[in-house]
Amino acid sequence: MFRRALDAALASLDPRDSERLRLYYAEEQTLADIGRHLGEHESSVSRNLERTRRDLRRIVEEMLRAGQVSANGFAGEPGLSDAEIALCFEYAAEEAPIDLDSSLPRRTTQSPTAGKQKQ
């Protein structure tokens, strides 16, 4: 349930937010390298990553609280309590590493300087 909620939350991200996460976590690039790639200042990359992590957590928590409706429209999986949600995050952080390479596929984006010709 946690994995489905996280995948749905990741899929809903703005492409630049997704790219920042992928570069930082999957490719382990520095904030400065990400900034150069995306045309942002290093401190902006840091602030945007923090905002994105906060937004992801909020979205995942909301999805877990709501539960899931089955395909036939009847009750599916009930929502989780705050304590159960906290355990999901704890387990995900400690015991079930998340493969961000598959969750955040490489997108074909150009850096702001791509395509510019040197004069």
C-alpha positions in Angstrom: 0.0 0.0 0.0 2.8 2.4 0.9 4.7 1.6 -2.3 1.6 2.2 -4.5 1.0 5.5 -2.7 4.6 6.6 -3.2 4.7 5.6 -6.8 1.4 7.6 -7.4 2.8 10.6 -5.6 6.1 10.4 -7.6 4.2 10.2 -10.8 2.3 13.3 -10.0 5.4 15.5 -9.5 6.3 18.3 -11.8 9.0 17.1 -14.2 11.7 19.5 -12.7 10.9 18.2 -9.1 11.2 14.7 -10.3 14.4 15.4 -12.1 15.9 17.0 -8.9 15.0 14.0 -6.9 16.4 11.6 -9.5 19.7 13.5 -9.8 20.1 13.8 -6.0 19.0 10.3 -4.8 19.4 8.0 -7.8 22.5 9.5 -9.3 23.9 10.9 -6.1 24.9 14.2 -7.6 25.8 17.2 -5.5 23.5 20.2 -5.1 26.0 22.3 -7.1 26.0 19.8 -10.0 22.2 19.6 -10.0 22.1 23.4 -10.0 24.4 23.6 -13.1 22.3 20.9 -14.9 19.0 22.7 -14.2 20.2 26.3 -14.3 19.4 26.9 -10.6 21.4 28.2 -7.7 22.6 25.5 -5.3 20.5 27.0 -2.5 17.4 26.9 -4.7 18.0 23.2 -5.5 18.2 22.6 -1.7 15.0 24.5 -1.0 13.2 22.8 -3.9 14.3 19.4 -2.8 13.1 20.1 0.8 9.7 21.3 -0.5 9.3 18.3 -2.8 10.1 15.8 0.0 7.6 17.6 2.3 4.9 17.5 -0.5 5.6 13.8 -1.2 5.2 12.9 2.4 1.9 14.9 2.7 0.5 13.3 -0.5 1.5 9.7 0.6 0.1 10.3 4.1 -3.2 11.5 2.6 -3.4 8.5 0.3 -2.7 6.0 3.1 -5.3 7.7 5.3 -7.9 7.5 2.6 -7.3 3.8 1.8 -8.3 2.4 -1.6 -11.5 1.6 -3.3 -11.7 -1.7 -5.1 -12.2 -2.0 -8.8 -15.9 -2.7 -8.4 -16.4 0.4 -6.4 -16.9 -1.3 -3.0 -14.7 -1.0 0.0 -11.2 -2.1 -0.8 -8.3 -1.5 1.6 -9.3 0.7 4.6 -7.3 3.7 5.4 -4.4 3.6 7.9 -4.2 5.3 11.3 -1.5 7.9 12.0 0.5 5.3 14.0 0.3 2.8 11.1 1.4 5.5 8.6 4.3 6.4 10.9 5.3 2.7 10.8 5.1 2.6 7.0 7.6 5.5 6.8 9.8 4.0 9.4 9.9 0.6 7.7 10.5 2.2 4.3 13.4 4.2 5.7 15.1 1.3 7.5 14.1 -2.0 6.1 12.8 -1.6 2.6 15.1 0.5 0.4 13.3 2.3 -2.3 14.7 1.9 -5.9 14.4 5.4 -7.2 16.0 4.4 -10.5 12.8 2.7 -11.4 10.5 5.1 -9.7 12.0 8.2 -11.2 13.0 7.2 -14.8 15.4 9.5 -16.7 13.5 12.1 -18.7 14.7 13.7 -21.8 15.1 17.2 -20.5 17.6 19.7 -21.7 19.6 21.9 -19.5 19.0 25.7 -19.9 22.3 26.0 -21.7 21.7 23.1 -24.1 21.2 24.1 -27.7 23.0 27.5 -27.2 25.9 28.0 -29.6 29.1 29.5 -28.4 30.0 32.7 -30.2 
